Amino acid sequence: MASTSVKTLAAALSLASVALAQSVNETVWSSFSYVLYGERTPEGGVIQPSLTPLGAQQLYSQGSLFRARYLSNSNLSDEDNSITTNSPIAGIEQQALDSSQVSVLSTTDSYVVGGALAFLQGLYPPVTNTFAYNNGGTNASTLANGSSINYPLGGYQYPNIQTISSTDPESVWLEGHALCTEYGTSGIDFRNSEIAQELHNLTLDFYETTWQEVFPNTLPNSMLNFDYAYELYDYAQYAYDHDESVHDALGAARLLTLRTWANIQQFDLNGNLSASGVQEGDMIRAISGRMLAAKVVAQLSSHISSAGTEDKMTLLFGSFEPFLAFFALSDLANTESSDLFQTIPQPGSAMVFELFSTNGDDSSFPRQNDLWVRFLFRNGTGSGAPMTEYPLFGRGNSETRMRWSDFVDEMDKFSIREVSVWCDMCSSVTLFCSALSHSSGTSSGSPSSSDDTNSDVSLSPAVAGVIGAIITLGVTGLAGITAFVFGGIRIRRKGPAEAAARRHSSLGGFKGAEKMEPDRDVSVAKNGARHERVGSWELGGPGGVTVPPPVASTESNAGVTFGASVRHDDDDDKDSFTGLVPVRPAEQV
């Protein structure tokens, strides 16, 4: 308890010193944040995981704090000042949400998307008679008769949340571990490792006893061991928060023990930089942090390239794995606050990267040499959880800020900027990886926005063939439909007698050496069928179709005069005719 109090006091003093050190001439230009989902029902339960009311409140609270920090020019209240400082983003819409300024990406999990919505409502709560310029401004709300219309629900604001599925190459920046085959394989290696086996034996009695006493007949015995440390903690934490009898029977001490084992397991699975996959030294277990780092640099670079007009705020919503991976990659897990950065973040936690300048001029975008970056982390959403600056890349506690160029150089040491590199490193079997031309090594290019992320895409012959076949089928089908609708083609069902006659007359194709009626112009050898047409009318032989003699006189057809046919006896095709009267089309409906 004493050490915990000391750490809490140290964090508060650190925040106070940062607040005093902040220059009034500071201008924040862009903010990039990765936010953890709020409380949800457990993954090991009988229902699909879903966002709880508490989880929604956690994300709403976090969004409200972001609003106080970035969208307010006024001094914060005493309550807010104990958690964060006021650092408004230059030029951002403060009241009405402008989706061209705020980029929001989320995984497709319902509890993650729901949390993102709750966060955005805290960030941009309902407002009336205020409209973003890029959404049409007041003109969009004013009718011709002079009346004004507000959005429903008291001016509810509708954020543009891009949900990224795992089949989308953009998903690698958000959850780079999810479909990474080598990441999963490395996790299996950890479970089979000597240290994991020792932890398995050490904790087995604890898990079995706890479930027998607190959660009897809820989970199979095969799950009651260290291999499922996170799932067991997740299950127990939810029950502890929502079931009074479990709260009393489990107790805070046993819950803390469950959390401790889960922290050890998950940090090794996501923050062990010594583990490798197919390439030695690829830090495969931290793959999600490597991808996230590239996305951070890409979004902030995009803001700089636009001279401060685009990507003013980027919000990513996902799971905890990228947190642990980035904590390890950036040396946060090796600092004096290592206890904080080697544990699973609390629900609703957020890590933030801010791009700012100190020249005091927010009327024009500064040069790159005048731009700085700082990292902030808020563990949870409680009143005792401040938004605090921390040093990255092993720098001393006093160096919590760094020049933009130095930040990019440090991030480039471990970030992965190309989807194709991720595909190779992960040995991924996703469809988008099959469509990429794989390259080896880490590219120095940056991960692009949604418009050019896959600039290195080239289709393999197999994939191109499949796409070509699909297009051919589509065009053929479209041509058939067009002919059916506009060309007068109709499908007529035959009667029984006609169908039988048709079956009899259409028995073509040899069955062994047997010769069918339709094959009367095909010669058959003694040893079977030989695909050789003889005596056919195309070859000038007997048995051909009788062609009527040419018409000697002219005939008028719908105002068009067709002359007498002309036969060219010296032509190769002696039975070709010109000038025959065509069939008249049916012109009535």
SEBA-568508 format. One record per residue (C-alpha): z, y, x; residue in three letters; chain; residue number from 1. Coordinates in steps of 0.001 Angstrom, whole numbers. Each point is the difference from the previous one (the first is absolute). Last residue first. Layout:
<nodes>
         w         v         u   residuo   cadena   num
         Z         Y         X       ALA        A   NUM
...
</nodes>
This chain:
<nodes>
         w         v         u   residuo   cadena   num
    -79272     -6426    -46672       VAL        A   589
     -3796       319       160       GLN        A   588
     -2000       410      3171       GLU        A   587
      -402     -3644       966       ALA        A   586
     -1966        45      3241       PRO        A   585
     -3703      -900       -39       ARG        A   584
      -915     -2754      2406       VAL        A   583
     -2454      1160      2586       PRO        A   582
     -3779      -145      -481       VAL        A   581
     -1621     -1527      3051       LEU        A   580
     -1615      2552      2313       GLY        A   579
       214     -1950      3164       THR        A   578
      -380     -3702       499       PHE        A   577
      1107     -2426      2642       SER        A   576
     -1353     -3526      -238       ASP        A   575
     -2027        55      3152       LYS        A   574
      2932       971      2180       ASP        A   573
     -1685       353      3357       ASP        A   572
     -2363      2614     -1441       ASP        A   571
     -3735      -551       151       ASP        A   570
      -257      -581     -3690       ASP        A   569
      1615      3332      -786       HIS        A   568
       350       101     -3758       ARG        A   567
        76      3309     -1828       VAL        A   566
      1537       290     -3412       SER        A   565
     -1497      2283     -2527       ALA        A   564
      1665      3394      -391       GLY        A   563
      3440       726     -1432       PHE        A   562
       210      3124     -2085       THR        A   561
      3457      1560      -526       VAL        A   560
       809      1620     -3340       GLY        A   559
      2582     -2578     -1008       ALA        A   558
     -2340     -2826       887       ASN        A   557
     -3695       543      -315       SER        A   556
     -2195     -2925       825       GLU        A   555
     -3088       -48      2185       THR        A   554
     -2547     -2753      -239       SER        A   553
      -659     -2998      2162       ALA        A   552
      3485     -1413        44       VAL        A   551
       369     -2375      2885       PRO        A   550
        50     -3710      -690       PRO        A   549
      3369     -1554      -791       PRO        A   548
      1903     -1599      2889       VAL        A   547
       802     -3645      -467       THR        A   546
      3199      -854      1812       VAL        A   545
      -446     -2580      2682       GLY        A   544
      -265     -3730      -339       GLY        A   543
     -2892      -229      2339       PRO        A   542
       -27      1543      3462       GLY        A   541
      -480      3542      1203       GLY        A   540
      3087       137      2157       LEU        A   539
      1907      2152     -2482       GLU        A   538
     -1270     -2305     -2738       TRP        A   537
      1864     -2892      1481       SER        A   536
     -1929     -3071      1097       GLY        A   535
      2599      -990      2534       VAL        A   534
      3490      1372       666       ARG        A   533
      1827     -1540      2916       GLU        A   532
      3710      -583         8       HIS        A   531
      -188     -3668       911       ARG        A   530
      1978     -2271     -2239       ALA        A   529
       811     -3492      1049       GLY        A   528
     -1048     -2742      2397       ASN        A   527
     -3130      -834     -1893       LYS        A   526
     -1112      3619        71       ALA        A   525
       156      2287     -2973       VAL        A   524
     -2454      2824      -539       SER        A   523
      1120      2967     -2057       VAL        A   522
     -2232      1283     -2819       ASP        A   521
      1695     -2111     -2665       ARG        A   520
      3411      1299       956       ASP        A   519
       879      1380     -3419       PRO        A   518
      -207     -3535     -1418       GLU        A   517
      2436     -1503      2485       MET        A   516
      -757     -2094      3064       LYS        A   515
      2676     -2399      1173       GLU        A   514
       417      -420      3729       ALA        A   513
      3671      1021       -32       GLY        A   512
       650      2415     -2815       LYS        A   511
     -2662      2562       723       PHE        A   510
       233      3552     -1151       GLY        A   509
     -1050       846     -3498       GLY        A   508
      1327     -1111     -3331       LEU        A   507
     -1079      3127     -1779       SER        A   506
     -2146     -1538     -2701       SER        A   505
      2703     -2291     -1351       HIS        A   504
      2738      2601       102       ARG        A   503
     -2281      2474     -1747       ARG        A   502
      -863     -2471     -2689       ALA        A   501
      3689      -590      -586       ALA        A   500
       660      3733      -152       ALA        A   499
     -2823       479     -2460       GLU        A   498
      1359     -2678     -2280       ALA        A   497
      3586      1277       195       PRO        A   496
      -938      3626      -604       GLY        A   495
      -295      2436      2874       LYS        A   494
      2252      3007       477       ARG        A   493
     -1972      3154       683       ARG        A   492
       860      2404      2810       ILE        A   491
     -1835      3306      -148       ARG        A   490
     -1920      2056      2504       ILE        A   489
     -1216      3247     -1528       GLY        A   488
        31      1890      3278       GLY        A   487
      2751      2522      -695       PHE        A   486
      3141     -2040      -696       VAL        A   485
      -878     -3402      1417       PHE        A   484
     -2090      1391      2835       ALA        A   483
      2816      2342       965       THR        A   482
      2534     -2820      -206       ILE        A   481
     -2132     -2161      2258       GLY        A   480
      -504      2807      2488       ALA        A   479
      3743       637        61       LEU        A   478
       685     -3668       638       GLY        A   477
     -2485       -48      2847       THR        A   476
      1491      3177      1458       VAL        A   475
      3520     -1420      -199       GLY        A   474
     -1008     -3340      1425       LEU        A   473
     -1716      1751      2881       THR        A   472
      3015      2268       579       ILE        A   471
      2318     -3012        70       ILE        A   470
     -2279     -1806      2426       ALA        A   469
      -153      3039      2266       GLY        A   468
      3799       316       -23       ILE        A   467
       339     -3654       958       VAL        A   466
     -2579       376      2752       GLY        A   465
      1692      3132      1356       ALA        A   464
      3299     -1889       112       VAL        A   463
     -1561     -2827      1969       ALA        A   462
     -1990      2323      2274       PRO        A   461
      3136      2022       858       SER        A   460
       252      3451     -1505       LEU        A   459
       782      2925      2217       SER        A   458
      3069      2214      -346       VAL        A   457
       996      2231      2893       ASP        A   456
       129      3101     -2180       SER        A   455
      2538     -1832     -2095       ASN        A   454
      2591      2732      -282       THR        A   453
     -2717      2527      -692       ASP        A   452
       485      1324     -3515       ASP        A   451
      3472     -1396      -667       SER        A   450
      1378      1953      2922       SER        A   449
      -732     -1083      3481       SER        A   448
      1972     -2104      2375       PRO        A   447
      -390      1729      3318       SER        A   446
     -2169     -1104      2895       GLY        A   445
      1629     -1280      3160       SER        A   444
      -822     -3576      -832       SER        A   443
      2426     -2764       826       THR        A   442
     -1619     -3069      1522       GLY        A   441
     -2666     -2301     -1375       SER        A   440
     -2508       831     -2703       SER        A   439
      -768     -1833     -3194       HIS        A   438
     -3013      1075     -2021       SER        A   437
      1578       423     -3399       LEU        A   436
     -1061     -1762     -3184       ALA        A   435
      2151     -3062       645       SER        A   434
      2945      2349       553       CYS        A   433
      -609      1505     -3433       PHE        A   432
       185     -3436     -1560       LEU        A   431
      3418      -751      1466       THR        A   430
       274     -2905      2456       VAL        A   429
      2139      1857      2521       SER        A   428
       304     -1213      3575       SER        A   427
      2661      2744       156       CYS        A   426
     -1161      1516      3282       MET        A   425
     -3647      -335      -920       ASP        A   424
       389      1511     -3463       CYS        A   423
      2256      2771      1287       TRP        A   422
     -2623       868      2606       VAL        A   421
     -2639       126     -2751       SER        A   420
      2181      2360     -2034       VAL        A   419
       -47      2487      2861       GLU        A   418
      2681      2419      1137       ARG        A   417
      2737     -2271      1285       ILE        A   416
      3073      1904      1188       SER        A   415
      1985     -1087      3074       PHE        A   414
      -631      2439      2845       LYS        A   413
     -1932      2314     -2298       ASP        A   412
      3274      1094     -1612       MET        A   411
      1239      1377      3324       GLU        A   410
     -3209      1910       709       ASP        A   409
      -116      1399     -3542       VAL        A   408
      3577      1274       263       PHE        A   407
      -687      1584      3388       ASP        A   406
     -3006      1875     -1442       SER        A   405
      2009      1178     -3024       TRP        A   404
      2808      1368      2128       ARG        A   403
      3374     -1628      -414       MET        A   402
      3125       450     -2062       ARG        A   401
      3271     -1962        39       THR        A   400
       526       719      3666       GLU        A   399
      3744       662        63       SER        A   398
       794     -3643      -682       ASN        A   397
     -1879     -1051      3109       GLY        A   396
     -3453     -1480      -239       ARG        A   395
      -447     -3760      -327       GLY        A   394
     -3267       137     -1941       PHE        A   393
      1301      1974     -2988       LEU        A   392
      2967      2338      -424       PRO        A   391
      1682       137     -3415       TYR        A   390
        90      2739     -2640       GLU        A   389
      2209      -591     -3044       THR        A   388
      -529        87     -3750       MET        A   387
      3600      -553     -1058       PRO        A   386
      1420     -3045     -1840       ALA        A   385
      3467       798     -1382       GLY        A   384
     -1315      1160     -3362       SER        A   383
     -1792     -3313      -372       GLY        A   382
     -3753      -518       305       THR        A   381
      -328     -2703      2619       GLY        A   380
      -294       333      3769       ASN        A   379
     -1693      3340       607       ARG        A   378
     -2135       203      3104       PHE        A   377
     -1640      2924      1742       LEU        A   376
     -2608       159      2760       PHE        A   375
     -1223      3267      1518       ARG        A   374
     -3435      1205      1015       VAL        A   373
     -1182      3238      1627       TRP        A   372
     -3148      2136      -128       LEU        A   371
      -693      2961      2290       ASP        A   370
     -2394     -1854      2303       ASN        A   369
     -1954     -1072     -3078       GLN        A   368
      -783      3620      -804       ARG        A   367
      1751      1534     -2982       PRO        A   366
     -1221       237     -3610       PHE        A   365
       -57      3560     -1273       SER        A   364
      2264      1799     -2465       SER        A   363
      3105     -2057       835       ASP        A   362
       900      2052      3067       ASP        A   361
      3513      -657      1329       GLY        A   360
     -1201     -1285      3363       ASN        A   359
      2113     -3154      -258       THR        A   358
     -2472     -2595     -1246       SER        A   357
       382     -3086     -2150       PHE        A   356
     -1192     -3562      -634       LEU        A   355
      2709     -2106     -1638       GLU        A   354
       344     -3778       152       PHE        A   353
      2317     -1555     -2582       VAL        A   352
      1868     -3251      -495       MET        A   351
      1274      -660     -3509       ALA        A   350
      2620     -2240     -1595       SER        A   349
      -241      -731     -3734       GLY        A   348
      1954     -3252       223       PRO        A   347
      2111      -215      3205       GLN        A   346
     -1782      -721      3243       PRO        A   345
       155     -3533      1462       ILE        A   344
      1967       205      3230       THR        A   343
      -942       410      3647       GLN        A   342
      -502      3761      -227       PHE        A   341
      3487       892     -1199       LEU        A   340
      1795     -2146      2574       ASP        A   339
     -2323      1425      2645       SER        A   338
      1343      3517      -542       SER        A   337
       804       433      3693       GLU        A   336
     -3640      -821       662       THR        A   335
     -1752     -3339       462       ASN        A   334
     -1094      -525     -3617       ALA        A   333
     -1590      3454        22       LEU        A   332
     -2163     -1158      2894       ASP        A   331
     -3213       964     -1858       SER        A   330
     -1264     -3586      -270       LEU        A   329
      3340     -1393     -1215       ALA        A   328
       564      2580     -2748       PHE        A   327
     -3687      -303      -890       PHE        A   326
       329     -3724      -689       ALA        A   325
      3245       378     -1944       LEU        A   324
     -1469      2668     -2268       PHE        A   323
     -3341     -1788      -381       PRO        A   322
      1855     -3076     -1357       GLU        A   321
      1980      1935     -2643       PHE        A   320
     -2538       -76     -2842       SER        A   319
     -2435      2562     -1384       GLY        A   318
      -635      3562     -1075       PHE        A   317
     -2096      2412      2066       LEU        A   316
       158      3746      -557       LEU        A   315
     -2283      2482      1772       THR        A   314
       608      3744      -360       MET        A   313
     -2222      2835      1175       LYS        A   312
     -2906     -2412       175       ASP        A   311
     -2648      2742      -145       GLU        A   310
       -76      3789       591       THR        A   309
      1780       278      3344       GLY        A   308
     -2973       688      2239       ALA        A   307
     -1851     -2987     -1504       SER        A   306
       -23     -1723      3396       SER        A   305
      3760       530       292       ILE        A   304
       642     -1651     -3360       HIS        A   303
     -2251     -2900       942       SER        A   302
      1911      -378      3250       SER        A   301
      3257      -218     -1970       LEU        A   300
     -1528     -2719     -2169       GLN        A   299
     -1452     -1953      2927       ALA        A   298
      3137       229      2148       VAL        A   297
      2165     -1388     -2793       VAL        A   296
     -2568     -2685      -859       LYS        A   295
       -48     -1214      3600       ALA        A   294
      3788      -298        16       ALA        A   293
      -130     -1992     -3249       LEU        A   292
     -2292     -2575      1598       MET        A   291
      2293      -574      2968       ARG        A   290
      3040       -78     -2259       GLY        A   289
     -1543     -2743     -2175       SER        A   288
      -918     -2023      3100       ILE        A   287
      3586       -69      1278       ALA        A   286
       139     -3824       -62       ARG        A   285
     -3296      -137      1884       ILE        A   284
      1215      1857      3060       MET        A   283
     -3463      -483      1560       ASP        A   282
      1486      -838      3412       GLY        A   281
     -2047     -3142       522       GLU        A   280
     -2767      -230     -2541       GLN        A   279
      -108     -2730     -2655       VAL        A   278
      3499       908     -1197       GLY        A   277
      2750      1431      2148       SER        A   276
      3774       373      -277       ALA        A   275
      1586      2403      2492       SER        A   274
       -41      2916     -2420       LEU        A   273
      2554     -1537     -2388       ASN        A   272
       157      2626     -2738       GLY        A   271
     -1477     -1671     -3079       ASN        A   270
      1221     -3622       -88       LEU        A   269
      2893       708      2376       ASP        A   268
      1041      2997     -2086       PHE        A   267
      -301     -2074     -3150       GLN        A   266
      2276     -2834      1149       GLN        A   265
      2738      2136      1489       ILE        A   264
         8      2333     -2996       ASN        A   263
       159     -2938     -2434       ALA        A   262
      2981     -1465      1862       TRP        A   261
      1786      3360      -161       THR        A   260
      -808       478     -3688       ARG        A   259
      1584     -3336      -896       LEU        A   258
      3071       912      2051       THR        A   257
       205      3366     -1773       LEU        A   256
      -128     -1779     -3357       LEU        A   255
      2809     -2309      1152       ARG        A   254
      2181      2983       856       ALA        A   253
      -827      1999     -3125       ALA        A   252
      1200     -2733     -2350       GLY        A   251
     -1877     -2998     -1363       LEU        A   250
      2342      -900     -2857       ALA        A   249
       714      3565     -1133       ASP        A   248
     -3554      1259        45       HIS        A   247
     -1198     -3323     -1358       VAL        A   246
      2271       404     -3027       SER        A   245
     -1098      3617      -461       GLU        A   244
     -3696      -801        76       ASP        A   243
     -2475      2793       766       HIS        A   242
       625      1241      3549       ASP        A   241
      1288     -3296      1416       TYR        A   240
     -2803     -1887     -1759       ALA        A   239
     -2611      2226      1654       TYR        A   238
      1635      -306      3414       GLN        A   237
       318     -3785      -317       ALA        A   236
     -3686      -596      -698       TYR        A   235
     -1160      2304      2790       ASP        A   234
      2490     -1580      2404       TYR        A   233
     -1280     -3472      -864       LEU        A   232
     -3650      1062       333       GLU        A   231
       704      1653      3346       TYR        A   230
      1821     -2978      1512       ALA        A   229
     -2494     -2564     -1287       TYR        A   228
      -465     -1890      3283       ASP        A   227
      3724       522       562       PHE        A   226
       961     -2628     -2567       ASN        A   225
       490      -570     -3720       LEU        A   224
     -3664      -267      -982       MET        A   223
      -195     -3830        86       SER        A   222
      3080       -92     -2231       ASN        A   221
     -2057      1329     -2890       PRO        A   220
      1110      3329     -1476       LEU        A   219
      2102       801     -3072       THR        A   218
      2162     -3074      -561       ASN        A   217
      3205      1656      1227       PRO        A   216
      -282      3670      1003       PHE        A   215
      3477      1146      1078       VAL        A   214
      1955     -3029      1246       GLU        A   213
     -2789     -2482       745       GLN        A   212
     -2278      2760      1167       TRP        A   211
      2561      1358      2436       THR        A   210
       958     -3462      1274       THR        A   209
     -3615     -1007       688       GLU        A   208
      -818      3289      1707       TYR        A   207
      3098        43      2196       PHE        A   206
      -338     -3687       932       ASP        A   205
     -3568       523      1178       LEU        A   204
       704      3165      1992       THR        A   203
       588     -1386      3494       LEU        A   202
     -2468     -2869      -343       ASN        A   201
     -2830      2301     -1054       HIS        A   200
      1021      2590      2563       LEU        A   199
      -306     -2648      2720       GLU        A   198
     -3350     -1116     -1390       GLN        A   197
     -1189      3594       -10       ALA        A   196
      1037       409      3611       ILE        A   195
     -1812     -3189      1043       GLU        A   194
     -3240       986     -1659       SER        A   193
     -1486     -1802     -2997       ASN        A   192
       641      2883     -2370       ARG        A   191
     -1380      2369      2612       PHE        A   190
     -3180     -2028       390       ASP        A   189
      -439        68     -3771       ILE        A   188
       213      3774       120       GLY        A   187
     -2589        23      2770       SER        A   186
     -2332     -1936     -2270       THR        A   185
       480      2545     -2758       GLY        A   184
      -801      2878      2346       TYR        A   183
     -2987     -1966      1306       GLU        A   182
     -1397      -292     -3520       THR        A   181
       265      3728      -723       CYS        A   180
      -346       315     -3757       LEU        A   179
      3189      1988      -654       ALA        A   178
       859      1208      3503       HIS        A   177
     -2145      3133        15       GLY        A   176
      1640      1325     -3136       GLU        A   175
     -1183      3589      -536       LEU        A   174
     -2520       432      2796       TRP        A   173
     -1338     -3539      -522       VAL        A   172
      -440       655     -3729       SER        A   171
     -2965      2325       616       GLU        A   170
     -2116     -3121       600       PRO        A   169
       339      -728     -3742       ASP        A   168
       663     -3619      -989       THR        A   167
      3768       579       365       SER        A   166
      -149      2499     -2841       SER        A   165
       419      3738       554       ILE        A   164
      1357      2015     -2911       THR        A   163
     -1133      3602       315       GLN        A   162
      2444      2211     -1881       ILE        A   161
     -1569      3153     -1472       ASN        A   160
      2964      1794     -1527       PRO        A   159
       137      1046     -3663       TYR        A   158
      2404      2848      -683       GLN        A   157
      2052        37     -3204       TYR        A   156
       -67      3474     -1562       GLY        A   155
      2703      -459     -2617       GLY        A   154
      -934     -3529      -903       LEU        A   153
     -3672       806      -542       PRO        A   152
     -2026      2416      2194       TYR        A   151
       -69      3601     -1135       ASN        A   150
     -2598      1693     -2190       ILE        A   149
      -543      3762      -232       SER        A   148
     -1562      1830     -2943       SER        A   147
     -2654      2672       489       GLY        A   146
     -2456     -1254     -2613       ASN        A   145
     -2268     -1287      2766       ALA        A   144
      2729     -2246      1328       LEU        A   143
      2167       590      3058       THR        A   142
      1466     -2903      1974       SER        A   141
     -2947      -555      2320       ALA        A   140
      -342      3734       559       ASN        A   139
      3621       172      1148       THR        A   138
      -878     -1874      3171       GLY        A   137
     -2892     -2452        24       GLY        A   136
      1696     -2835      1812       ASN        A   135
      -738      1592      3384       ASN        A   134
      1994      3095     -1022       TYR        A   133
      3052     -2012     -1041       ALA        A   132
      1403       832     -3426       PHE        A   131
      3203      1670     -1198       THR        A   130
       620       732     -3670       ASN        A   129
      2399     -2935      -272       THR        A   128
      1618     -2123      2697       VAL        A   127
       902     -3683       217       PRO        A   126
      1502      -996      3374       PRO        A   125
     -2076        64      3197       TYR        A   124
      2002     -1682      2776       LEU        A   123
      2452     -1708     -2349       GLY        A   122
     -2843     -1146     -2233       GLN        A   121
     -1907     -1086      3103       LEU        A   120
      2890     -2238      1066       PHE        A   119
       155     -1656     -3436       ALA        A   118
     -3736      -728       156       LEU        A   117
       344     -1437      3509       ALA        A   116
      2857     -2189     -1214       GLY        A   115
     -2176     -1410     -2750       GLY        A   114
     -2755      -719      2530       VAL        A   113
      2460     -1861      2229       VAL        A   112
      1607     -1918     -2877       TYR        A   111
     -3430      -981     -1331       SER        A   110
     -1199     -1346      3341       ASP        A   109
     -3499      1388       599       THR        A   108
       918      1632      3304       THR        A   107
       141      3763       -61       SER        A   106
     -1910      3004      1287       LEU        A   105
       586      3658      -918       VAL        A   104
     -1984      2847      1542       SER        A   103
      1221      3510      -906       VAL        A   102
     -2190      3075       526       GLN        A   101
     -3014     -1065     -2058       SER        A   100
      2426     -1388     -2575       SER        A    99
      1200      3505      -871       ASP        A    98
      3359      -303     -1766       LEU        A    97
      1171      3188     -1707       ALA        A    96
      3173      1727      1200       GLN        A    95
       -85       359      3777       GLN        A    94
     -3711      -237       712       GLU        A    93
      -224      -333      3777       ILE        A    92
     -1052      2924      2186       GLY        A    91
      2494      -534      2802       ALA        A    90
      2404     -2896      -494       ILE        A    89
      3537      1221      -703       PRO        A    88
      2741     -1016      2470       SER        A    87
      3433       441     -1646       ASN        A    86
      2606     -2175      1701       THR        A    85
      1227     -3398     -1125       THR        A    84
      3039     -1935     -1185       ILE        A    83
      2977      2352       244       SER        A    82
     -2262      2915      -883       ASN        A    81
      -854     -1685     -3301       ASP        A    80
      3596       108     -1219       GLU        A    79
       507      3546      1236       ASP        A    78
     -3074      1061     -1939       SER        A    77
     -3219       539      1875       LEU        A    76
     -1285      3428       883       ASN        A    75
     -3203       974     -1741       SER        A    74
     -3505      -781      1196       ASN        A    73
      -102     -3353     -1742       SER        A    72
     -2710     -2648        79       LEU        A    71
       694     -1834      3264       TYR        A    70
      3745      -599       327       ARG        A    69
      1224       320     -3582       ALA        A    68
     -3033     -1895     -1254       ARG        A    67
       610     -2752      2534       PHE        A    66
      3563      -245     -1314       LEU        A    65
     -1305      -289     -3567       SER        A    64
     -2350     -2800      1078       GLY        A    63
      2935     -1879      1505       GLN        A    62
      1972       383     -3222       SER        A    61
     -2928     -1236     -2054       TYR        A    60
      -299     -2972      2344       LEU        A    59
      3654      -911      -441       GLN        A    58
      -137       603     -3763       GLN        A    57
     -2937     -2407      -294       ALA        A    56
      1930     -2639      1938       GLY        A    55
      3026       461     -2247       LEU        A    54
     -2216      -425     -3069       PRO        A    53
     -1254     -3252      1563       THR        A    52
     -3441      -514      1498       LEU        A    51
     -1399     -3478      -515       SER        A    50
       -12     -3320      1856       PRO        A    49
     -1522     -2724     -2209       GLN        A    48
      2610     -1945     -1922       ILE        A    47
      2065     -3108       820       VAL        A    46
      1533      1621      3069       GLY        A    45
      -749      -569      3676       GLY        A    44
     -1945      3241       353       GLU        A    43
      2999      1964     -1208       PRO        A    42
      -264      2674     -2725       THR        A    41
      -858      3332      1542       ARG        A    40
      1907      2808      1715       GLU        A    39
     -2209      2737      1382       GLY        A    38
     -3184      -416      2056       TYR        A    37
       -38      1204      3596       LEU        A    36
     -1701      3289       839       VAL        A    35
     -2377       755      2884       TYR        A    34
      -441      3723       468       SER        A    33
     -2589      2290      1617       PHE        A    32
       616      3755      -156       SER        A    31
     -2369      2859       798       SER        A    30
        44      3662       967       TRP        A    29
      3692       764       519       VAL        A    28
       463      3547      1254       THR        A    27
      2928       956      2247       GLU        A    26
       796      3670       517       ASN        A    25
      3513      -410     -1388       VAL        A    24
       570     -2246      2975       SER        A    23
      1796     -3263      -459       GLN        A    22
      2758      -297      2558       ALA        A    21
      2762       674     -2498       LEU        A    20
     -1339     -2684     -2364       ALA        A    19
      -367     -2453      2863       VAL        A    18
      3579       642      1095       SER        A    17
      1237      -614     -3542       ALA        A    16
     -1981     -3218      -324       LEU        A    15
      1399     -1283      3276       SER        A    14
      3510       929     -1108       LEU        A    13
      -493     -1987     -3218       ALA        A    12
     -1354     -2985      1927       ALA        A    11
      2931       125      2390       ALA        A    10
      2442       133     -2918       LEU        A     9
     -1611     -3075     -1567       THR        A     8
        97     -1810      3333       LYS        A     7
      3664       852       488       VAL        A     6
       824     -1159     -3517       SER        A     5
     -1773     -3313       612       THR        A     4
      1857      -475      3266       SER        A     3
      3319       523     -1786       ALA        A     2
      -844     -2398     -2840       MET        A     1
</nodes>
